[in-house]
Amino acid sequence: MPPRQCPECGRFLKNALVEHLAEAAQPCPGCATVLTAAMFDAPTARDAADTEPAVSVRPPDLEPETVRDADRDVLAGWDVGATAAEVASWREDRAPFPVDASVVAAGALLGAGLGVLGDRDRRARGGAIGLAAGVTTAVVVRRLWRLSP
């Protein structure tokens, strides 16, 4: 049961004060309003039983088939503006395009090509260094691309 409050000022009252109101009226410690026991009478268990409805308000149990709308599409209106091919694309069972591998391969080729052109005396060494730099750059860029919102 929540603590009792003064009806005028809303101050919380001690239980001992509320219990002594049965003997005599007393002033509120906050606003000096005269408090009586009738102000705090709570309904008894018998009074609460009298206010309960005689019949149950619970709806009857129904068979699930009688309340389900079988013709309703649960995603109707959710994919507005999408073409039929885009809507049905999730049903296709094929792997997505390997974007990560493509980016790394392109970075490797570009780095190796620039390494060969940059070091004309030792093309193999330049190509190897360019290849490693291209792969590293592509991996870092792709990783940052995935992290961006």
Disulfide bonds with the S-S distance in Angstrom:
none
